[in-house]
Amino acid sequence: MKTRVVVLGAGFGGLELTAMLSEALGDDLDLTLVDQSDSFVFGFSKLDVMFGRERPEAVRVPYRHIVKPGVRFRQEAIAAIDPAARQVTTDRGTYEADVLVIGLGADYDVAATPGLAEGGYEFYSVAGATRVREVLPTFSKGHAIVGVCSAPFKCPPAPSETALLLDDHLSARGVRGACEISLVMPFPVPIPPSPDTSKALLAAFAERGIHFVPKRHVRALDPTRRVAVLDDGSEMPYDLFLGIPKHRAPEVVVKSGMTENGWIPVDPRTLATKFPGVYAVGDVTSVGTPKAGVFAEGAARVVAQELIAEIKGGERPAAYAGAGSCYVEFGANRVGRVDVDFFSGPAPTGTYTEASTAMVAEKRRFGSSRRVRWFGV
Ligand SMILES: Cc1cc2nc3c(=O)[nH]c(=O)nc-3n(C[C@H](O)[C@H](O)[C@H](O)COP(=O)(O)OP(=O)(O)OC[C@H]3O[C@@H](n4cnc5c(N)ncnc54)[C@H](O)[C@@H]3O)c2cc1C
């Protein structure tokens, strides 16, 4: 009988995992990939949508394009997970698994920040980014705040990128002189593992007159008075608030009893959970790397290699390195890169490659190579 592998979530983690299993094992495996959505969207595409560089419809890659032989994609909403029995219930049926992999990502809890829904805009979802895209052209004077409401949050460079791209956007419209931009972040510097990247970002903020507020997060908005209240009780008046909402594990994951302190704990070397035959990869875990696609993908590769070794024989994978490259938009059509490594040494490290126009093409290749690999488009 074929091994039944059920992968929950067709994000960076789920797509890479199923692609690798398909390539190594093809039809020798009974492989199901479940996601409630009909399409995949790269995280960075939300910035493209928000700043009008791409249309919201154009950034969706439909799952019907999944080309990997042996991958059975099911568009279903997962309603319950029993990790001990490795059983999954969806709105359409039930799955029994020999191996279960949870890659359900992180959801947003906008309501956790009082006033955010009424007085500000989150831009971390496609719907949120689309709303900001409509509002931005009407913002021509006053104070814009890009504010992180809670940590951990996806893609730590994204708030810095947003502030710089907002500067570009307002400058292009000739209204930058009438606007202020502030960036509120819970870190002492923009990218803590990489002093050089942080230095480059801080220099870019200084050059463009972006006010960086470190070691703070936004606790609440008061839409009537139009002020953002920070965690130390201080207040910042705003005219436009672009917020990174509190993140949380999807409800169905919390209900499954797999989470501790909000996220699924895993063995950082193998991504195994405490339930036999159950792994978790990507944003849904507390593995110790930032919540970013490259890390979800790297974790998925380790799980895939482990399963391939188990089923087909052969070399077991080395421990998960927690390493990956993140591209950082600096505005003015320049992109930098930070190569971070979380687990090799005693402390995380990061190497910075200076922002350039050449790197724009490299970032584009990062996206297109995944599109070709997972979807053949
Ligand atoms: C603005 C922004 C910019 C970013 N830029 C980058 C970047 O440049 N580089 C980078 O590496 N990362 C970036 N990221 C982060 C990246 O998008 C995420 O970290 C990554 O997608 C996480 O992968 P994952 O596989 O863990 O989860 P996800 O990709 O989030 O996938 C989870 C999947 O689970 C599905 N799901 C959830 N609940 C259910 C349910 N109940 N039933 C069925 N399906 C369900 C969802 O539909 C989703 O498809 C960015 C994020 C944002 C918001």
The ligand as a MOL file (V3000), in Angstrom:
LIG
                    3D

  0  0  0     0  0            999 V3000
M  V30 BEGIN CTAB
M  V30 COUNTS 53 58 0 0 0
M  V30 BEGIN ATOM
M  V30 1 C 3.9310 42.2760 2.5630 0
M  V30 2 C 4.6530 40.9700 2.6370 0
M  V30 3 C 5.8760 40.8190 1.9830 0
M  V30 4 C 6.5670 39.6040 2.0550 0
M  V30 5 N 7.7430 39.4650 1.3760 0
M  V30 6 C 8.4300 38.3030 1.4490 0
M  V30 7 C 9.6500 38.1260 0.7340 0
M  V30 8 O 10.1060 39.0350 0.0060 0
M  V30 9 N 10.3030 36.9510 0.8700 0
M  V30 10 C 9.8100 35.9310 1.6440 0
M  V30 11 O 10.4500 34.8730 1.7270 0
M  V30 12 N 8.6610 36.0640 2.3350 0
M  V30 13 C 7.9550 37.2180 2.2460 0
M  V30 14 N 6.7690 37.3510 2.9340 0
M  V30 15 C 6.3360 36.2960 3.8670 0
M  V30 16 C 5.7300 35.0830 3.1840 0
M  V30 17 O 4.6530 35.4670 2.3470 0
M  V30 18 C 5.2320 34.0850 4.2220 0
M  V30 19 O 6.1330 33.9980 5.2720 0
M  V30 20 C 5.0920 32.7060 3.5690 0
M  V30 21 O 4.0440 32.7390 2.6380 0
M  V30 22 C 4.8620 31.6130 4.5990 0
M  V30 23 O 4.7310 30.3830 3.9750 0
M  V30 24 P 3.8680 29.2090 4.6450 0
M  V30 25 O 3.9680 28.0650 3.6820 0
M  V30 26 O 4.2640 29.0130 6.0440 0
M  V30 27 O 2.3830 29.7820 4.7010 0
M  V30 28 P 1.4920 30.5060 3.6080 0
M  V30 29 O 2.2700 30.7920 2.3620 0
M  V30 30 O 0.8280 31.6270 4.2940 0
M  V30 31 O 0.4130 29.3850 3.2270 0
M  V30 32 C -0.5460 28.9280 4.1370 0
M  V30 33 C -1.7200 28.3790 3.3430 0
M  V30 34 O -2.6420 27.7520 4.2470 0
M  V30 35 C -3.9520 27.9710 3.7870 0
M  V30 36 N -4.8950 27.8350 4.9110 0
M  V30 37 C -4.8840 28.4800 6.0990 0
M  V30 38 N -5.9070 28.0610 6.8740 0
M  V30 39 C -6.5820 27.1260 6.1490 0
M  V30 40 C -7.7330 26.3020 6.3930 0
M  V30 41 N -8.4180 26.3640 7.5590 0
M  V30 42 N -8.1490 25.4500 5.4280 0
M  V30 43 C -7.4580 25.3660 4.2470 0
M  V30 44 N -6.3730 26.1040 3.9670 0
M  V30 45 C -5.9390 26.9810 4.8970 0
M  V30 46 C -3.9130 29.3890 3.2360 0
M  V30 47 O -4.9530 29.5820 2.2730 0
M  V30 48 C -2.5040 29.4650 2.6220 0
M  V30 49 O -2.5010 29.2210 1.2180 0
M  V30 50 C 6.0310 38.5400 2.8310 0
M  V30 51 C 4.7960 38.6870 3.4720 0
M  V30 52 C 4.1030 39.8760 3.3660 0
M  V30 53 C 2.7620 39.9930 4.0270 0
M  V30 END ATOM
M  V30 BEGIN BOND
M  V30 1 1 1 2
M  V30 2 1 2 3
M  V30 3 2 2 52
M  V30 4 2 3 4
M  V30 5 1 4 5
M  V30 6 1 4 50
M  V30 7 2 5 6
M  V30 8 1 6 7
M  V30 9 1 6 13
M  V30 10 2 7 8
M  V30 11 1 7 9
M  V30 12 1 9 10
M  V30 13 2 10 11
M  V30 14 1 10 12
M  V30 15 2 12 13
M  V30 16 1 13 14
M  V30 17 1 14 15
M  V30 18 1 14 50
M  V30 19 1 15 16
M  V30 20 1 16 17
M  V30 21 1 16 18
M  V30 22 1 18 19
M  V30 23 1 18 20
M  V30 24 1 20 21
M  V30 25 1 20 22
M  V30 26 1 22 23
M  V30 27 1 23 24
M  V30 28 2 24 25
M  V30 29 1 24 26
M  V30 30 1 24 27
M  V30 31 1 27 28
M  V30 32 2 28 29
M  V30 33 1 28 30
M  V30 34 1 28 31
M  V30 35 1 31 32
M  V30 36 1 32 33
M  V30 37 1 33 34
M  V30 38 1 33 48
M  V30 39 1 34 35
M  V30 40 1 35 36
M  V30 41 1 35 46
M  V30 42 1 36 37
M  V30 43 1 36 45
M  V30 44 2 37 38
M  V30 45 1 38 39
M  V30 46 1 39 40
M  V30 47 2 39 45
M  V30 48 1 40 41
M  V30 49 2 40 42
M  V30 50 1 42 43
M  V30 51 2 43 44
M  V30 52 1 44 45
M  V30 53 1 46 47
M  V30 54 1 46 48
M  V30 55 1 48 49
M  V30 56 2 50 51
M  V30 57 1 51 52
M  V30 58 1 52 53
M  V30 END BOND
M  V30 END CTAB
M  END
